[in-house]
Amino acid sequence: MIRELHEWVRAHRDDLLADLAAYVGIETPSDDKSALDRGLSWVDGWLRDRLGAPENVQDVDGGPYGDIKVYDFAGIGEPVLLLCHYDTVWPLGTLAEWPFTVDGDRATGPGIFDMKSGLVHAVWALRALDAAGLPRPAVRLVLNGDEEIGSPASRPVIEAAAAGTRATLVFEASAGGAVKTARKGVGIFRVRATGVEAHAGLDPAKGASAIDELARAVLALHGLSDPDAGTTVNVGVIEGGTRSNVIAGAASGEVDVRVSTAAEAARVDAALAALKAHDPRAALTVEGGWNRPVMERSAAIAKVYELAREEAAQLGVTLRECSVGGASDGNFVAALGHPVLDGFGAVGDGAHARHEHISVEGMLERTALAAAVLHRLAG
Ligand SMILES: [Zn+2]
């Protein structure tokens, strides 16, 4: 069955490419609301054109961030949730020097891999099922425009949309063709040290150095890293002090934490809460929190992967799985206990980089795979 779907998709290669060209041709940087509005309105019209009228659409005002749309398309049973963010990391004007281009099997353009191609896969997968007269599940599609900046506005919308769904497919880019069955949780923290300023030469005993406190905290934080457990802690930015002859009154550091298990997240939380200044006159405070919870490879996630692997094998493709350090909106849904298959989108490389590209054959293959998996989920 997947072979026929693949044949049909391949026969529509030019149509898929034309849709991808049009979508990549509309710039949607996460921090430009009017550009995001234009992009979302284009996608809305295109979706209705390609899939017909949805049963229901929920519009959510994103405030300063991109607006969110949740579409329900009719089908069998509880819906399958499809996550497709429409924002990219590329600023307005990038297209002028880097237009959508196809050269053989390689298509490039800003946001093509992460993750404009993915939405084209999802839409054409549904079209392929309809064309083949195969039943498909009810589908709930979320379009959000703030994923690249941590989904501040869309997180609650995504979590609510996951209620009552049977599985979630995240059409984010693959990792060298592998789907993502586990993702690390990501925490972003700031540690602030406050001390007491004093003349470093005349009155050193009156001072309590915030820089000294921060330096000790940095060593303690880096000591929390546990590569075997999948935990990394990195203080990537520090600032503090005013002059070399003043004992520093303030200093702070930005911390990136990644964990593979909820237990490790709890361990890091406890260690952060226990951070204390060395000098009683100084103080340490921690701000920030977990931007995205960890996505652990549950039995339910393994089951959806297995289903996709079986279908891919029918095409002669070995669908590998992997665990990655980067988080996505899939983390939110997985943390609620729902099965999630992430990285189900483009085959290519170069997310957030100037060599961002996809494989055109990969696009056709993954579209057929998405169709087959959706069909299986309907049964
Ligand atoms: Zn993405």
Residues whose N, C-alpha, C, O or C-beta is under 5 A from the ligand:
A	BS01	ZN	D114 M115 E172
